[in-house]
Amino acid sequence: MNRSTSRTVVVQGGTDGIGRAVARALEARGDRVVVLGRDPARGAEFSHFLPADLSLVAENQRTVEEIEARFDTVDALVLCARHYRATRLVTEDGFEHNFALFYLSRFLLSHGLLPALERAPAPVVLNVAGPGAPLDLVHWDDLQLARGYEGQAAMFQGGVLNDLLGVDFAGRGHRTRYALFHPGTTATGFSGEYDRDTLAFVARMKRQAKPAELVAGWLLALLDAPPAEPLSAYVERRRIGVHGGSFDAAAAARLRALTDRLLSPFRDPTGTEPPASAP
Ligand SMILES: NC(=O)c1ccc[n+]([C@@H]2O[C@H](COP(=O)([O-])OP(=O)(O)OC[C@H]3O[C@@H](n4cnc5c(N)ncnc54)[C@H](OP(=O)(O)O)[C@@H]3O)[C@@H](O)[C@H]2O)c1
């Protein structure tokens, strides 16, 4: 991002963990930050907070509309919302919750905010997830894990779906760069509903984890100087390749077609994007 112009950064999941650390660091240095999350008490620390339950399609669409109405351009979109569920929950839209929040919300915000991003001088989407996991973590015949749901499986599959989202987005010739980012184990809120064993595991992990502020520093560096390539991926500070495996172009096209089909009953599912038949 060009530091000499005024910047607007939208941070999905900016009320806790890595998103909050990024939002605080950006605000501290004078950027305009729009924080998205559910919790108004935690959102109150920011100048621009839009409360939304982003597991719901309509809430993503409303959020996009509100951002478009208030801000001419969006320089960067940072995607951090997640919520672990030990047991399967179906949203009122009929989607498995993890699929809805960890994948569909990121799809809807990335595409919905695209016009505002494209108006910025050097726009970038930073999708903080878990790039580079094996493609075979995707349950193509049961994407929403109706048969044999398991919290970890849902979360890991979500990481791969976000890689495929990045491949599809970056293949469409936008000016907006798409960077996928794996923070590694970080001490954060670990939003979720856990079973006892997983909760104990998370507590142990947090004691050895790095602070969110360290990760935020790496993300700010990426926001300031996004790679020239349409798609990039990082595990902590190490750049990884974006070919094959979870970056497979045919799998990305397959997921895009499935996503368009799932969202077709909803109004204006991708903002202004052309439908799945686009290249
Ligand atoms: N922490 C790690 O060790 C680690 C490791 C690998 C990858 N990651 C990835 O890094 C990203 C950030 O993780 P984190 O650990 O920093 O997260 P976190 O501390 O658990 O925070 C999650 C954020 O998501 C928001 N959120 C949860 N449900 C929501 C909903 N329905 N609608 C809107 N917002 C919702 C929460 O805000 P509200 O409660 O206000 O809604 C919160 O701001 C995630 O994508 C995660 O997969 C993290």
The ligand as an SDF file (V2000), in Angstrom:
LIG
                    3D

 48 52  0  0  0  0  0  0  0  0999 V2000
   -4.3490  -18.6250   16.3980 N   0  0  0  0  0  0  0  0  0  0  0  0
   -3.7050  -19.5700   15.7530 C   0  0  0  0  0  0  0  0  0  0  0  0
   -2.8590  -20.2970   16.3320 O   0  0  0  0  0  0  0  0  0  0  0  0
   -3.9560  -19.8040   14.2960 C   0  0  0  0  0  0  0  0  0  0  0  0
   -3.2410  -20.8230   13.6390 C   0  0  0  0  0  0  0  0  0  0  0  0
   -3.4750  -21.0410   12.2840 C   0  0  0  0  0  0  0  0  0  0  0  0
   -4.3870  -20.2420   11.6040 C   0  0  0  0  0  0  0  0  0  0  0  0
   -5.0640  -19.2600   12.2750 N   0  0  0  0  0  0  0  0  0  0  0  0
   -6.0200  -18.4580   11.5110 C   0  0  0  0  0  0  0  0  0  0  0  0
   -5.8830  -17.0830   11.8110 O   0  0  0  0  0  0  0  0  0  0  0  0
   -7.1560  -16.4210   11.7200 C   0  0  0  0  0  0  0  0  0  0  0  0
   -7.3680  -15.5900   12.9610 C   0  0  0  0  0  0  0  0  0  0  0  0
   -7.4230  -16.4730   14.0510 O   0  0  0  0  0  0  0  0  0  0  0  0
   -7.3710  -16.0030   15.5640 P   0  0  0  0  0  0  0  0  0  0  0  0
   -6.8470  -17.1710   16.3210 O   0  0  0  0  0  0  0  0  0  0  0  0
   -6.6930  -14.6950   15.6620 O   0  0  0  0  0  0  0  0  0  0  0  0
   -8.9410  -15.8440   15.8810 O   0  0  0  0  0  0  0  0  0  0  0  0
   -9.6910  -15.5460   17.2800 P   0  0  0  0  0  0  0  0  0  0  0  0
   -8.7810  -14.9060   18.2600 O   0  0  0  0  0  0  0  0  0  0  0  0
  -10.3970  -16.8010   17.6740 O   0  0  0  0  0  0  0  0  0  0  0  0
  -10.7520  -14.4490   16.8080 O   0  0  0  0  0  0  0  0  0  0  0  0
  -11.7720  -14.8070   15.9400 C   0  0  0  0  0  0  0  0  0  0  0  0
  -12.4760  -13.5670   15.4290 C   0  0  0  0  0  0  0  0  0  0  0  0
  -13.5930  -14.0110   14.6510 O   0  0  0  0  0  0  0  0  0  0  0  0
  -14.7490  -13.2670   15.0380 C   0  0  0  0  0  0  0  0  0  0  0  0
  -15.9560  -14.0640   14.8290 N   0  0  0  0  0  0  0  0  0  0  0  0
  -16.2510  -15.2930   15.3200 C   0  0  0  0  0  0  0  0  0  0  0  0
  -17.4640  -15.6750   14.9180 N   0  0  0  0  0  0  0  0  0  0  0  0
  -17.9590  -14.6620   14.1570 C   0  0  0  0  0  0  0  0  0  0  0  0
  -19.1750  -14.4630   13.4550 C   0  0  0  0  0  0  0  0  0  0  0  0
  -20.1610  -15.3830   13.4530 N   0  0  0  0  0  0  0  0  0  0  0  0
  -19.3420  -13.3080   12.7790 N   0  0  0  0  0  0  0  0  0  0  0  0
  -18.3700  -12.3600   12.7710 C   0  0  0  0  0  0  0  0  0  0  0  0
  -17.1940  -12.4960   13.4070 N   0  0  0  0  0  0  0  0  0  0  0  0
  -16.9990  -13.6490   14.0920 C   0  0  0  0  0  0  0  0  0  0  0  0
  -14.5230  -12.9730   16.5250 C   0  0  0  0  0  0  0  0  0  0  0  0
  -15.2130  -11.8120   16.9250 O   0  0  0  0  0  0  0  0  0  0  0  0
  -16.6190  -11.7750   17.7230 P   0  0  0  0  0  0  0  0  0  0  0  0
  -16.5140  -12.7390   18.8430 O   0  0  0  0  0  0  0  0  0  0  0  0
  -16.7200  -10.3200   18.1060 O   0  0  0  0  0  0  0  0  0  0  0  0
  -17.6480  -12.1550   16.7160 O   0  0  0  0  0  0  0  0  0  0  0  0
  -13.0210  -12.6800   16.5350 C   0  0  0  0  0  0  0  0  0  0  0  0
  -12.7970  -11.3270   16.2140 O   0  0  0  0  0  0  0  0  0  0  0  0
   -8.2010  -17.5220   11.5430 C   0  0  0  0  0  0  0  0  0  0  0  0
   -8.6020  -17.5960   10.2120 O   0  0  0  0  0  0  0  0  0  0  0  0
   -7.4810  -18.7870   11.9050 C   0  0  0  0  0  0  0  0  0  0  0  0
   -7.9460  -19.8980   11.1880 O   0  0  0  0  0  0  0  0  0  0  0  0
   -4.8720  -19.0190   13.5910 C   0  0  0  0  0  0  0  0  0  0  0  0
  1  2  1  0
  2  3  2  0
  2  4  1  0
  4  5  1  0
  4 48  2  0
  5  6  2  0
  6  7  1  0
  7  8  2  0
  8  9  1  0
  8 48  1  0
  9 10  1  0
  9 46  1  0
 10 11  1  0
 11 12  1  0
 11 44  1  0
 12 13  1  0
 13 14  1  0
 14 15  2  0
 14 16  1  0
 14 17  1  0
 17 18  1  0
 18 19  2  0
 18 20  1  0
 18 21  1  0
 21 22  1  0
 22 23  1  0
 23 24  1  0
 23 42  1  0
 24 25  1  0
 25 26  1  0
 25 36  1  0
 26 27  1  0
 26 35  1  0
 27 28  2  0
 28 29  1  0
 29 30  1  0
 29 35  2  0
 30 31  1  0
 30 32  2  0
 32 33  1  0
 33 34  2  0
 34 35  1  0
 36 37  1  0
 36 42  1  0
 37 38  1  0
 38 39  2  0
 38 40  1  0
 38 41  1  0
 42 43  1  0
 44 45  1  0
 44 46  1  0
 46 47  1  0
M  CHG  2   8   1  16  -1
M  END
$$$$
